Amino acid sequence: MGEDFVPYGRQLVDEDDIRTVCEVLRSSWLTTGPLVERFEEALAAGVGARFCVVFSSGTAALHGAYFAAGVTAGDEVITTPLTFAATANAALYLGARPVFVDIAENSFNINVDKIGKAISSRSRVIAPVDLGGEPAQLDKIMEIARENGLVVVEDACHALGALYKGERVGSISDMAVFSFHPVKHITTGEGGAVTTDNEDYYRKLKSFRSHGIVREQELMEGLPLGSENDLGPWYYEQQLLGYNYRLSDIHCALGLSQLKKLDYFLKRRREIAARYDEAFSRHPFLMVPPGGSTGAKKSLSFSGAEVVSGAVSAWHLYILRLKGEKPDRHRRQVVELLRERGIGTQVHYLPVYLHPYYRSLGYLPGLCPHAEDYYRRAFSIPIFPAMTGEEVERVVDGVLWAAETVANG
């Protein structure tokens, strides 16, 4: 691929970010140090949550959140098939079974009207996914969870900075999980986080990410040796079986620096999405993303957004779908034509249960018809803050050309 190739997503790291990381490399702390807590505090404040725990990846954060929610072997986690496999995999790590609920016809997200039928005596968690940055129907999902004694672990890995009915994603669910992979809204290289208002979840998350170890004196169980003198300042306890899922000061330095730019990143993504909506919304061969749209024309910021009545997407992805009766064949043609023009695409996602591993567990095609129809039609086009106006117009022209070429072929 040449230098002028436009990928579907890419990080924006500037000299300020690099300088911030270099300062940490010259400091006394490289692994878990003071910047970890500072990053957690900044994230919690930004989304309006009481607590935040950072992890080594979004996948690790999902694993930790399911653990904190009490998921164990034999339990069920209700989720959508339109997600990266980690949302379901993290349930399998704990011996639980993912239960897939189809998407709504007018949405990329889980159909809340079908969640009730998926609930059983083994259900423990509902895990909605904010696909592409568009929040799921969180108020209804929380209501269903409360009525059935379930925990909501929101996979918000696409949705940092999104709003739902005037509330920030990260402050609504029992726990919300974020990812800081390079194509996400901010990056720490690799990394993830869980936000929550629940102090019990917070303590379990902190312990789980660090081998199950507890260091707070007030939480100690103590030694069976009969002497309080054994509990000196060196003392710590492993109280559960955890993992090494820690994030370092190096990662968190980059995260703190990136977080300062999130308002601009979100604004730029919404500008690009608005241009795409304008270009593609009336095209007879293309369907633009539904709902929550290009954002409000109001001033929105990570640190204090105006209240809006509906959802405001964070626009991690811009997902187009093809109309017509042979969408899968046409999609491949469109993708190949765009690649010839130096424009990258991706498909988000193959329904999880159609992966060979999940088929080996007994999941069958046809389980979620709307998700499968979506998959045959969908492809993501470039959207990231570093895109220039010229690159945006290249994508617009390329998509229109490719769609016309295939439609008339």
ChimeraX attribute file (.defattr): number of C-alpha atoms within 10 A of each C-alpha:
attribute: neighborCount
match mode: 1-to-1
recipient: residues
	/A:1	11
	/A:2	6
	/A:3	6
	/A:4	10
	/A:5	14
	/A:6	24
	/A:7	18
	/A:8	19
	/A:9	23
	/A:10	19
	/A:11	17
	/A:12	18
	/A:13	15
	/A:14	10
	/A:15	8
	/A:16	12
	/A:17	16
	/A:18	13
	/A:19	14
	/A:20	17
	/A:21	20
	/A:22	14
	/A:23	11
	/A:24	20
	/A:25	13
	/A:26	9
	/A:27	9
	/A:28	8
	/A:29	14
	/A:30	15
	/A:31	16
	/A:32	15
	/A:33	16
	/A:34	14
	/A:35	22
	/A:36	23
	/A:37	16
	/A:38	15
	/A:39	23
	/A:40	21
	/A:41	16
	/A:42	17
	/A:43	25
	/A:44	22
	/A:45	17
	/A:46	20
	/A:47	24
	/A:48	21
	/A:49	23
	/A:50	16
	/A:51	21
	/A:52	27
	/A:53	29
	/A:54	29
	/A:55	32
	/A:56	22
	/A:57	22
	/A:58	25
	/A:59	26
	/A:60	25
	/A:61	29
	/A:62	31
	/A:63	28
	/A:64	30
	/A:65	32
	/A:66	28
	/A:67	20
	/A:68	21
	/A:69	20
	/A:70	16
	/A:71	26
	/A:72	17
	/A:73	14
	/A:74	13
	/A:75	20
	/A:76	24
	/A:77	29
	/A:78	25
	/A:79	28
	/A:80	29
	/A:81	28
	/A:82	28
	/A:83	22
	/A:84	18
	/A:85	17
	/A:86	17
	/A:87	29
	/A:88	27
	/A:89	19
	/A:90	23
	/A:91	26
	/A:92	20
	/A:93	16
	/A:94	18
	/A:95	15
	/A:96	22
	/A:97	23
	/A:98	26
	/A:99	21
	/A:100	22
	/A:101	25
	/A:102	24
	/A:103	24
	/A:104	15
	/A:105	15
	/A:106	11
	/A:107	16
	/A:108	26
	/A:109	26
	/A:110	28
	/A:111	21
	/A:112	18
	/A:113	14
	/A:114	13
	/A:115	20
	/A:116	13
	/A:117	8
	/A:118	14
	/A:119	20
	/A:120	12
	/A:121	8
	/A:122	14
	/A:123	22
	/A:124	25
	/A:125	25
	/A:126	25
	/A:127	28
	/A:128	28
	/A:129	31
	/A:130	28
	/A:131	29
	/A:132	23
	/A:133	27
	/A:134	30
	/A:135	30
	/A:136	24
	/A:137	18
	/A:138	20
	/A:139	13
	/A:140	12
	/A:141	24
	/A:142	18
	/A:143	13
	/A:144	20
	/A:145	20
	/A:146	12
	/A:147	9
	/A:148	15
	/A:149	12
	/A:150	19
	/A:151	25
	/A:152	28
	/A:153	28
	/A:154	31
	/A:155	32
	/A:156	30
	/A:157	28
	/A:158	26
	/A:159	30
	/A:160	30
	/A:161	26
	/A:162	30
	/A:163	31
	/A:164	23
	/A:165	16
	/A:166	15
	/A:167	20
	/A:168	24
	/A:169	34
	/A:170	30
	/A:171	22
	/A:172	22
	/A:173	24
	/A:174	21
	/A:175	30
	/A:176	29
	/A:177	35
	/A:178	28
	/A:179	31
	/A:180	24
	/A:181	19
	/A:182	17
	/A:183	19
	/A:184	22
	/A:185	32
	/A:186	25
	/A:187	25
	/A:188	26
	/A:189	17
	/A:190	16
	/A:191	26
	/A:192	25
	/A:193	30
	/A:194	34
	/A:195	34
	/A:196	26
	/A:197	19
	/A:198	13
	/A:199	11
	/A:200	11
	/A:201	24
	/A:202	21
	/A:203	15
	/A:204	22
	/A:205	28
	/A:206	22
	/A:207	24
	/A:208	29
	/A:209	24
	/A:210	18
	/A:211	18
	/A:212	18
	/A:213	19
	/A:214	22
	/A:215	14
	/A:216	10
	/A:217	14
	/A:218	7
	/A:219	11
	/A:220	15
	/A:221	12
	/A:222	15
	/A:223	11
	/A:224	7
	/A:225	8
	/A:226	8
	/A:227	9
	/A:228	9
	/A:229	7
	/A:230	13
	/A:231	13
	/A:232	9
	/A:233	8
	/A:234	7
	/A:235	13
	/A:236	16
	/A:237	17
	/A:238	16
	/A:239	15
	/A:240	13
	/A:241	12
	/A:242	19
	/A:243	16
	/A:244	14
	/A:245	23
	/A:246	22
	/A:247	24
	/A:248	21
	/A:249	24
	/A:250	23
	/A:251	24
	/A:252	29
	/A:253	25
	/A:254	25
	/A:255	27
	/A:256	23
	/A:257	22
	/A:258	20
	/A:259	21
	/A:260	14
	/A:261	14
	/A:262	19
	/A:263	15
	/A:264	14
	/A:265	20
	/A:266	25
	/A:267	19
	/A:268	19
	/A:269	24
	/A:270	25
	/A:271	16
	/A:272	23
	/A:273	27
	/A:274	14
	/A:275	14
	/A:276	23
	/A:277	18
	/A:278	13
	/A:279	16
	/A:280	17
	/A:281	14
	/A:282	11
	/A:283	14
	/A:284	13
	/A:285	17
	/A:286	19
	/A:287	18
	/A:288	20
	/A:289	23
	/A:290	13
	/A:291	16
	/A:292	19
	/A:293	18
	/A:294	21
	/A:295	25
	/A:296	15
	/A:297	7
	/A:298	10
	/A:299	10
	/A:300	20
	/A:301	16
	/A:302	21
	/A:303	14
	/A:304	12
	/A:305	16
	/A:306	13
	/A:307	14
	/A:308	16
	/A:309	11
	/A:310	17
	/A:311	24
	/A:312	28
	/A:313	31
	/A:314	29
	/A:315	32
	/A:316	27
	/A:317	28
	/A:318	22
	/A:319	25
	/A:320	23
	/A:321	20
	/A:322	23
	/A:323	17
	/A:324	13
	/A:325	9
	/A:326	11
	/A:327	19
	/A:328	17
	/A:329	12
	/A:330	21
	/A:331	22
	/A:332	15
	/A:333	16
	/A:334	25
	/A:335	21
	/A:336	16
	/A:337	19
	/A:338	22
	/A:339	17
	/A:340	13
	/A:341	16
	/A:342	19
	/A:343	23
	/A:344	20
	/A:345	20
	/A:346	16
	/A:347	17
	/A:348	19
	/A:349	20
	/A:350	19
	/A:351	22
	/A:352	24
	/A:353	26
	/A:354	17
	/A:355	12
	/A:356	10
	/A:357	11
	/A:358	16
	/A:359	13
	/A:360	11
	/A:361	10
	/A:362	9
	/A:363	17
	/A:364	12
	/A:365	12
	/A:366	12
	/A:367	16
	/A:368	18
	/A:369	13
	/A:370	17
	/A:371	25
	/A:372	20
	/A:373	15
	/A:374	24
	/A:375	19
	/A:376	20
	/A:377	24
	/A:378	25
	/A:379	23
	/A:380	20
	/A:381	25
	/A:382	24
	/A:383	28
	/A:384	29
	/A:385	20
	/A:386	15
	/A:387	18
	/A:388	12
	/A:389	10
	/A:390	9
	/A:391	17
	/A:392	19
	/A:393	15
	/A:394	16
	/A:395	22
	/A:396	18
	/A:397	14
	/A:398	20
	/A:399	24
	/A:400	18
	/A:401	15
	/A:402	20
	/A:403	24
	/A:404	15
	/A:405	13
	/A:406	16
	/A:407	15
	/A:408	7
	/A:409	7
